[in-house]
Each structure stands twice: as C-alpha cells, then as structure tokens.
Amino acid sequence: MSSFDLNHPSSVANQMSRRSVLRRGALGLGWSALASLICNPRGFAAESVKGDKKYLTGQPARAKRMVLLFQHGGPSQIDLFDPKPELVKQAGKPMPGGVEAFFDKQDSSKCSPSPFKFTQHGQSGMEFSELLPRLAGCADDLCMIRSLHTLVNDHEGALRHFQTGKPRTGRPTIGSWLTYALGTPNPKLPPYVVLSDPSRDQVDGIRNWSSGFLPAVYQGTPLRADGPALFDLALPEGVTEEMQREQFALLEFLNRDHQKRFAHLSELDARIANNTLAGGIRDEVAKALDLSQETAETQQLYGIGNAATGTYSRRCLMARRLLEHGVPFVAVFNDVINGDPWDTHSNHNANMRKVSDNVDQPSAALIQDLKRRGLLEDTIVLWVGEFGRLPVAQGSDGRDHNRHAFTALVAGGGFKAGYVHGTTDPFGYKVAEKPVAVGELHATLLKQFGLDHTSLTYPHQGRDESLTDADITGVEPVGDLVR
C-alpha cells in the first residue's frame, strides 16, 4: 500500500506531527471538512446513522426523500394560483378594511387585480395563471394549498419561520431535522444538499440551510451548478492517486498512535472515519452530478440551454440525480434575479413574467421526471415561498408582502393529487377556510416520513427543542392534505 514502512522507528511517521501532515499534505482541509459533513459525530459513516425508533409513528412512511423548491421573495398567489374576480370588480377602489402593509407609506390601499389570465387544468380543474403553463400541466399530480399563513411579514423572519419553525436565528432547518432523524442510505454523499444560485446567495444566506443547535453534520452542504461542484475536489497539480493513498495511510497511522495515548478523546474516531471516507468522495460526487450522462431529451425537458431558465434548470436536474443516488433531502433555490426574485415591490407584472419563465419549466420537469422514473410516489416535491403578496397596489406597479395568505404546491410522498385545499377571502388577502399554519405543514411533512413531530426533539439550553414546538403551539398534521 505504501512505499515506506510506517512502523519503522526512523520512518517519516515518527518524525512528523498530525498537524504538519494536514498542513503540508495534498489531502488538505477541503477533503477533511467535506468528509466531516458526511460522518456523524461519533465517527461512524452516515450509513450507520439510523432513525431512532422513538421518533417513529409506527405507521408506514409514505416518503423516503424530499426536494424543496424554495421560491425566495414571496410569490404572488393572486397572480399565480388564486384568481379573484372581486378584485376586477373593485379595481382602483379602496380595499374594504385596509391591509397590513410592510411598507405602509407606499400602500395605495387600492384594489389591484391580476392582469394574467387564469384557466383550469387537468381532470381536477385546478386553476393556474398563464404564467406557469408547465406546472399547470402537472395539475393532477399536485396538492395546491391555498390557505397557508405565517407569523411575520419581513423576509428574514418569514424565511426562518418556514425553514426552521420559528422566526429567530440559531435553529435547525427542516432538512437538518429530517437527516438527524433518518440518516442517509449513501454514506459517500452528503445527506442534505443545497443547490443555490452560483452567482450570489439569497436573503439570509447560509441560515437557509443551517443545522442550528444540531451537530454540524446535519447542516446543508452547498454544491455548485457551474464548474466543480466543490472546491478542492480535484487533486492538486503533481499529486497522484498513489501519493494521496500514502498520505491517507500515514495520517491514519498517526491518528491511531495518537489515540493510544488519548483514548478518552472519542472525536479521534470521527476524524479517522472522516479521512477514510474522504478518498471515495470525489468519484461519487462527480458521478452524481454528471449531467452529460443525461439524454438530450431529458436536458431539453428541463430547459437546459434556455436563457430564460438560466442555471435553475441545471439545479433541478442535479436534484433529481442526487435523489436517485441516495441523498434524502435536496433544497433548490432560485436564480437571483433583480435581488430577491419574487419580491415584486415594483415592476410587478414584468418581474412576475421573468421569474415565472425562470422556474416554471424546470420545476415541472422535475415532477414529470420523478414520476416517469417511478420515484414520485415516495418523493415529496414542495414548491413554496416565505409568504404571499397583497391584493392592493404598492405605489403604481408593485405588490407588498402578505403574511396572511399564500399558496404552496406539493407533489408525491402521499399528498393528495389534483386537490385544492382551503380558500381565501374574495380579495385573496386572508385565509377564509381550512387554514394551514407553517407548523402544521411541517408536522404533516414529518408524518409522511413516518416521524412523530412531538417526539422528534433535541436537548438545547435546558429544554427539548423540536421543529414544531407542539407542546406550545399545539399544531398537528393536516389529515386532509394526504391520502
């Protein structure tokens, strides 16, 4: 295995420290950091991290994996999913009772109907606007939730509320909770992958995939859609595979020797396992993300090469490949267009068209591709933003934030297909029937994975924390959303 005798007293192994090997070796910190994300804190490969039975409901899990297509900025439910004829009748007139506006000094209080045409689709007759024709074509595979509502009206707070269950920082995201409870079937890939715009981060940055107070192994691992998926994936120039194997062997020897003297340091087990695992990461990541293996028909389905879909099309196809390779949770974020893409405070109509063109085809293609491969039945696809938009004009050509009503689309994983849940008032401002709080959606998602949201907890600062905080909020899964 090695060209030198690791056990010889005069060998390099007895003349170099573990620190100097890491500093000078081609292994580098990039490999070690990545491997740390894929191993659990006790040093076992993620394959051995199984869901604790105390978290399980005892009912069969309907979902094995999930992809979150998160729509940063707050898509306008009034212009996409929730047609309101009353707004047309009252156009330009003051909104009865007014609204809660985030930018109150810019609130015109005048009813502003959608300029986009709505039509029914599929056997279900689900209504979509002309902005999302491809997603409309998936109507009979979708559960449309028109009655979501959230706690806060600012982006950061609403993002944290949706991602972590509360509007404050320092908490784990839903992807972290799921991977903490269930582990992963593929120890050579991160259990929680993040695919965001390679050019810049969305609002709140890495907090969108933080593990909070859970161990860092459960945080999202960002991979890039353009260029190398990870920095330091390629071997440094002049370093061969054989040289790297020797470095791994040397480092393991030093770690084992160090462990004999400090047997109480369990972290050494984790470090040894990390280094052992790191050698196999490069090929596995490259294989999972190699879009050249896809047919021209599949690439065309996602819109790859289409200027309108940008890199979002690549990320959606990458998500499908990662799910196939055993990654249980993938979060896909928008291309960052004009800042926060769906945050249409001005130039509303033009921006709605641009962002819709960006996400419509890739989102629909992902659902269709999963279905034709037999994966949709046990994969949850969730298309959602942090809140909705108001039915009144902000200034002359914008819509402000609306925490009182917004819409989500869910496909697969046992959610009802071709079903519309809940209604809003005649203006689309507030939920009127069958309200769904963010925590209730979280509880429902966990239930589809066979998890009990009340028992999935982690001790932190003197109390058992959870995603839903059911002991305080009293939320329960929404039975009407699932089959």
C-alpha positions in Angstrom: 0.0 0.0 0.0 2.8 2.4 0.9 6.4 2.8 -0.3 7.6 3.3 3.2 7.4 1.3 6.5 5.1 3.2 8.8 6.2 1.1 11.8 9.9 1.7 11.4 11.3 3.9 14.2 13.0 6.2 11.7 10.1 6.4 9.4 8.5 9.8 8.5 5.5 8.8 10.6 7.6 9.1 13.7 9.1 12.4 12.7 6.0 14.3 11.6 3.1 15.5 13.7 -0.5 15.1 12.7 -0.8 18.8 12.3 2.1 19.1 9.9 0.8 16.3 7.7 -2.5 18.1 7.3 -0.8 21.4 6.7 1.7 20.0 4.2 -0.1 17.1 2.6 -2.2 17.2 -0.6 -5.1 15.8 1.4 -5.7 19.3 2.6 -8.5 20.7 4.8 -11.1 20.7 2.0 -11.4 16.9 1.9 -11.4 16.7 5.7 -14.1 19.3 6.0 -16.3 17.6 3.4 -15.8 14.2 5.0 -16.8 15.7 8.4 -20.1 16.7 6.9 -20.8 13.2 5.8 -19.9 11.4 9.0 -21.8 11.5 12.2 -20.2 13.0 15.4 -19.5 9.5 16.8 -17.3 8.7 13.9 -19.5 6.2 12.0 -20.3 6.7 8.4 -23.7 8.2 7.8 -24.9 4.9 6.5 -25.0 3.7 10.2 -27.0 6.7 11.4 -30.5 5.2 11.5 -33.6 6.9 12.7 -34.3 6.4 16.4 -37.4 4.3 16.9 -38.7 6.8 19.5 -39.2 9.3 16.7 -41.3 7.0 14.5 -45.1 7.0 14.5 -45.3 3.2 13.9 -47.2 3.9 10.6 -45.6 3.1 7.2 -43.6 6.0 5.8 -45.0 7.4 2.5 -41.9 9.4 1.7 -38.2 8.5 1.6 -36.8 11.7 0.2 -37.7 15.3 -0.4 -36.8 18.2 -2.6 -37.6 21.7 -1.5 -38.0 24.1 -4.5 -37.9 27.3 -2.4 -39.2 30.4 -4.1 -37.4 33.3 -2.4 -39.2 36.6 -2.1 -42.8 35.6 -1.8 -44.6 34.6 -5.0 -47.9 36.4 -5.6 -50.7 33.9 -5.0 -53.1 36.3 -6.6 -51.2 36.3 -9.9 -50.3 32.6 -10.0 -52.8 30.3 -8.2 -55.7 32.1 -6.6 -57.9 34.0 -9.1 -60.1 36.8 -7.6 -62.9 38.2 -9.8 -63.9 40.5 -7.0 -60.6 42.4 -7.4 -61.6 43.0 -11.0 -64.9 44.5 -9.9 -63.3 46.7 -7.3 -60.2 47.7 -9.3 -58.9 51.0 -8.3 -61.2 51.3 -5.3 -60.1 51.3 -1.6 -59.7 47.9 -0.1 -62.5 47.3 2.5 -60.9 47.5 5.9 -57.5 48.2 4.5 -54.5 45.8 4.7 -51.4 45.3 6.9 -48.6 46.6 4.7 -44.9 46.1 5.3 -44.0 49.3 3.5 -47.1 51.2 4.8 -46.1 54.6 3.4 -46.2 53.2 -0.1 -49.5 51.4 0.4 -52.1 52.8 -2.1 -54.9 50.8 -0.4 -56.4 50.5 -3.9 -57.5 47.1 -5.2 -55.2 45.8 -7.9 -56.5 42.8 -9.9 -54.2 40.4 -11.7 -53.6 41.2 -15.4 -52.9 37.5 -16.1 -55.4 35.1 -17.4 -56.4 32.0 -15.3 -57.6 28.7 -16.8 -58.5 25.3 -15.4 -56.2 22.3 -16.0 -56.3 18.6 -15.8 -59.2 16.4 -14.8 -59.1 18.1 -11.4 -59.8 21.5 -13.0 -57.1 23.1 -10.9 -56.7 26.8 -11.7 -53.4 28.4 -12.8 -52.5 31.7 -14.4 -50.9 31.9 -17.8 -47.5 32.5 -16.1 -47.0 28.8 -15.1 -48.1 26.7 -18.1 -45.7 23.8 -17.4 -46.6 23.5 -13.7 -50.3 23.7 -14.7 -49.7 20.7 -16.9 -48.8 18.8 -13.6 -52.2 19.8 -12.0 -53.4 16.2 -11.5 -50.2 15.4 -9.6 -50.3 18.4 -7.3 -51.8 19.2 -4.0 -52.4 23.0 -4.0 -52.6 24.6 -0.5 -54.2 28.0 -0.9 -54.6 28.6 2.8 -51.1 28.9 4.2 -50.3 31.7 6.6 -47.2 32.7 8.6 -46.3 34.8 11.6 -44.1 37.6 10.3 -44.1 40.0 7.4 -40.3 40.6 6.8 -38.2 38.3 4.6 -35.7 37.2 7.2 -38.2 36.4 9.9 -40.6 34.6 7.5 -37.7 32.7 5.9 -36.5 31.4 9.3 -40.1 30.6 10.3 -40.6 28.5 7.3 -37.2 26.9 7.2 -36.8 26.3 11.0 -40.2 26.6 12.6 -39.5 29.9 14.4 -38.7 33.4 13.2 -35.4 33.7 15.1 -31.8 32.6 14.2 -29.9 29.6 15.5 -32.4 26.9 14.8 -32.1 23.8 12.5 -33.9 23.8 9.2 -36.4 21.1 8.2 -33.7 19.4 6.1 -31.5 19.1 9.2 -34.3 17.7 11.3 -35.1 15.0 8.7 -31.5 13.9 8.2 -30.9 13.9 12.0 -33.9 11.6 12.4 -33.4 9.4 9.4 -29.8 9.4 8.3 -28.9 8.5 4.7 -28.6 5.4 2.6 -25.5 6.7 0.8 -22.5 7.5 3.1 -20.5 8.8 0.3 -22.8 11.8 -0.4 -23.9 14.5 2.0 -27.4 13.6 3.4 -28.6 17.2 2.9 -27.6 19.1 -0.3 -28.2 22.7 -1.2 -28.2 24.0 -4.7 -28.3 27.7 -4.9 -27.5 30.4 -7.4 -23.8 30.2 -8.0 -23.5 33.9 -8.6 -24.8 35.1 -5.2 -26.8 34.0 -2.1 -30.4 34.7 -1.4 -31.7 36.7 1.5 -30.4 35.3 4.9 -27.7 33.3 3.1 -26.4 30.2 4.8 -29.1 30.4 7.6 -31.4 28.9 5.0 -29.7 25.6 5.5 -28.2 25.8 9.0 -28.2 22.9 11.4 -28.6 25.4 14.3 -28.1 23.6 17.6 -27.9 20.1 16.0 -24.5 18.8 15.2 -22.9 20.4 12.2 -23.0 17.1 10.3 -26.7 17.8 9.7 -26.3 21.2 8.0 -26.9 21.5 4.3 -23.8 21.0 2.0 -23.8 23.6 -0.8 -22.9 22.2 -4.2 -22.4 24.3 -7.3 -24.3 24.1 -10.6 -21.4 25.5 -12.6 -17.8 24.4 -12.6 -16.5 21.9 -10.0 -19.3 21.0 -7.6 -17.0 21.6 -4.6 -13.7 23.4 -4.2 -10.7 21.1 -3.6 -12.4 18.1 -5.3 -9.6 17.7 -7.8 -6.1 16.5 -6.8 -3.5 19.3 -6.6 -1.2 19.5 -9.7 1.6 17.0 -9.4 -0.2 14.8 -6.9 -1.1 11.2 -8.0 -3.7 8.8 -6.6 -0.9 6.7 -5.2 0.6 9.7 -3.4 -2.7 10.5 -1.9 -3.2 6.9 -0.7 0.1 7.1 1.0 -0.9 10.3 2.8 -4.1 8.8 4.0 -2.2 5.8 5.3 0.3 8.0 7.1 -2.4 10.1 8.6 -4.3 7.1 9.8 -1.2 5.7 11.4 -0.5 9.0 13.2 -4.1 9.2 14.4 -4.1 5.6 15.7 -0.9 6.2 17.6 -2.3 9.4 19.0 -5.4 7.5 20.0 -3.4 5.1 22.1 -2.3 7.9 24.3 -5.6 9.8 24.4 -8.2 7.0 24.3 -10.8 9.2 26.0 -11.0 11.5 23.0 -13.9 10.0 21.1 -13.5 12.7 18.4 -10.5 10.8 17.1 -12.8 8.0 15.9 -14.7 10.6 13.9 -11.5 12.1 12.4 -10.2 8.6 11.4 -13.6 7.7 9.8 -13.7 11.1 8.0 -10.3 10.6 6.4 -11.1 7.1 5.4 -14.3 8.3 3.8 -12.8 11.3 2.0 -10.9 9.1 -0.5 -14.2 7.9 -2.1 -16.0 11.2 -2.2 -14.6 12.7 -5.4 -15.8 10.0 -7.7 -19.2 9.7 -6.0 -19.9 13.4 -6.2 -18.7 13.7 -9.8 -20.9 10.7 -10.8 -24.0 12.0 -9.1 -23.7 15.5 -10.8 -22.5 14.5 -14.2 -25.3 15.9 -16.4 -23.6 14.7 -19.6 -25.0 11.2 -18.7 -28.5 12.6 -19.3 -30.1 12.2 -22.7 -30.7 15.2 -25.0 -34.5 14.7 -24.5 -34.1 14.9 -20.7 -31.9 18.0 -20.9 -34.4 19.6 -23.2 -37.3 18.7 -20.8 -35.6 20.7 -18.0 -34.8 23.6 -20.4 -31.0 23.3 -20.1 -29.5 25.8 -22.6 -32.6 28.0 -22.4 -31.6 31.5 -21.4 -34.8 32.1 -19.6 -34.4 29.1 -17.2 -30.7 30.0 -16.5 -28.9 27.7 -14.1 -32.2 26.8 -12.3 -32.7 24.1 -14.9 -29.3 22.6 -14.2 -30.0 22.6 -10.4 -33.4 20.9 -10.8 -31.8 18.1 -12.9 -29.0 17.9 -10.4 -31.6 17.5 -7.7 -33.1 14.5 -9.4 -29.8 12.8 -9.9 -28.9 13.4 -6.2 -32.2 11.9 -5.1 -31.5 8.9 -7.3 -28.1 8.5 -5.7 -29.4 8.3 -2.2 -29.5 11.9 -1.0 -32.6 12.1 1.2 -33.0 16.0 1.2 -32.2 18.5 -1.5 -33.0 22.2 -1.3 -33.1 24.1 -4.6 -33.1 27.9 -4.5 -34.0 30.4 -7.3 -31.7 32.2 -9.7 -31.2 35.6 -8.0 -33.0 37.9 -10.5 -33.1 41.6 -9.6 -32.3 40.8 -6.0 -34.9 38.6 -4.2 -36.6 37.1 -7.3 -40.3 37.1 -6.2 -40.0 40.3 -4.2 -42.1 42.4 -6.7 -42.4 45.8 -4.9 -42.0 47.5 -8.3 -42.3 46.5 -12.0 -44.5 43.7 -10.7 -46.0 42.4 -13.9 -42.7 42.4 -15.9 -40.8 40.8 -13.0 -43.5 38.1 -12.5 -43.2 37.1 -16.1 -39.4 36.9 -15.9 -39.2 34.9 -12.7 -42.0 32.6 -13.8 -40.2 31.9 -17.0 -37.1 31.0 -15.0 -38.7 28.4 -12.7 -41.8 27.0 -14.5 -40.3 24.6 -16.9 -37.5 23.2 -14.6 -40.0 22.8 -11.7 -42.5 20.9 -13.8 -39.8 18.8 -15.5 -38.5 17.6 -12.1 -42.0 16.4 -11.1 -42.6 14.7 -14.5 -39.1 13.1 -14.5 -39.5 11.7 -11.0 -42.9 10.3 -12.0 -41.7 8.6 -15.1 -38.9 7.0 -13.2 -41.2 5.7 -10.5 -39.7 8.0 -7.8 -42.5 10.5 -7.3 -44.7 8.1 -5.2 -42.2 8.2 -2.3 -40.6 11.6 -3.0 -42.0 14.9 -1.7 -41.6 17.9 -4.0 -42.5 21.1 -2.2 -42.8 24.4 -4.2 -43.3 27.3 -1.8 -42.1 30.8 -0.7 -42.0 32.5 2.6 -45.3 34.5 2.2 -47.6 35.9 -0.4 -48.4 39.3 -1.8 -51.1 41.9 -1.1 -54.2 42.4 -3.3 -53.6 46.2 -3.3 -51.1 48.2 -5.3 -47.8 49.3 -3.7 -47.1 52.6 -5.4 -48.2 52.4 -9.0 -46.8 49.0 -10.1 -45.9 46.8 -7.1 -47.3 44.4 -4.5 -46.2 44.3 -0.9 -45.7 41.4 1.5 -48.7 39.4 2.8 -48.2 37.0 5.7 -52.0 36.3 6.0 -52.3 34.1 2.9 -50.0 32.3 0.4 -50.0 29.2 -1.7 -47.8 26.1 -1.8 -47.7 23.2 -4.3 -46.9 19.7 -3.1 -46.4 16.6 -5.2 -45.7 13.0 -4.3 -45.0 11.4 -0.9 -48.6 10.5 -0.3 -50.0 14.0 -0.6 -53.4 14.2 -2.4 -53.1 14.7 -6.1 -55.3 17.0 -8.0 -56.6 18.5 -4.8 -57.0 22.2 -3.8 -57.0 22.8 0.0 -58.5 25.9 1.6 -59.8 29.2 0.4 -59.0 32.9 0.9 -61.4 35.8 1.1 -62.8 37.4 -2.1 -59.7 39.7 -2.3 -57.1 37.0 -1.6 -55.9 38.9 1.5 -56.7 36.5 4.3 -57.4 32.8 4.7 -61.2 32.1 4.8 -61.4 28.3 5.1 -59.2 25.4 6.2 -56.2 27.5 7.4 -52.8 25.8 7.4 -50.1 27.2 9.7 -46.5 26.7 8.7 -46.0 24.4 11.8 -48.9 22.3 10.6 -47.4 21.8 7.2 -44.1 20.9 9.0 -45.9 18.3 11.1 -47.6 16.9 8.0 -44.3 16.6 6.1 -42.7 14.8 9.1 -45.6 12.4 9.4 -45.2 11.4 5.7 -41.7 10.3 6.6 -43.1 8.2 9.4 -41.9 10.6 12.1 -43.8 11.9 15.1 -43.3 15.6 15.2 -43.9 15.7 19.0 -41.2 13.2 19.9 -38.5 14.4 17.3 -36.7 16.6 19.8 -33.1 17.6 20.7 -32.0 18.9 24.1 -30.8 22.5 24.0 -30.4 25.1 26.8 -32.5 23.1 29.3 -35.4 22.0 27.1 -36.3 19.6 24.4 -36.5 21.6 21.2 -38.3 20.5 18.1 -39.2 21.7 14.6 -42.9 22.3 15.5 -42.8 23.1 19.3 -46.1 21.3 19.6 -46.0 21.5 23.4 -46.5 25.3 23.0 -48.2 25.6 19.6 -50.4 22.6 19.7 -50.1 22.0 16.0 -51.0 18.7 14.4 -50.6 17.2 10.9 -53.3 18.2 8.5 -55.0 14.9 7.6 -56.9 16.4 4.6 -53.7 17.0 2.7 -52.7 13.4 2.4 -54.2 10.2 1.2 
